[in-house]
Amino acid sequence: MSTMDKIAGLKEILALDPKNSFARYGIAVELANRGEVDEAVAEFNHLLKTDPDYTAGYFMAAQTLSRAGRTEAAIERLNEGISCAARTGNRHALSEMQGMLDELSS
């Protein structure tokens, strides 16, 4: 399935269920994979505004920002994600994000 097909399918899901966090996350990831950084970040921002406990969104947004050379924004998103992971008890995500934060901050 092509990226466009995936995005189209996920947008169909969102049309039926606008609060579907998994579909919104999937669109953001697919856009990031295509190199459409601003569009991906906009989708991650929308996701995290409507579902602030979607921990993976913070990590993938930070990775997208970091790959685009937007280190300060990536660090900011990681700090938000670490807070989310601590709040939701997601120790694995907290560890991954802390590791990435340590790399970016050094």
Secondary structure, DSSP 8 states (H G I E B T S, - for coil): --HHHHHHHHHHHHHH-TT-HHHHHHHHHHHHHTT-HHHHHHHHHHHHHH-TT-HHHHHHHHHHHHHTT-HHHHHHHHHHHHHHHHHHT-HHHHHHHHHHHHHHH-
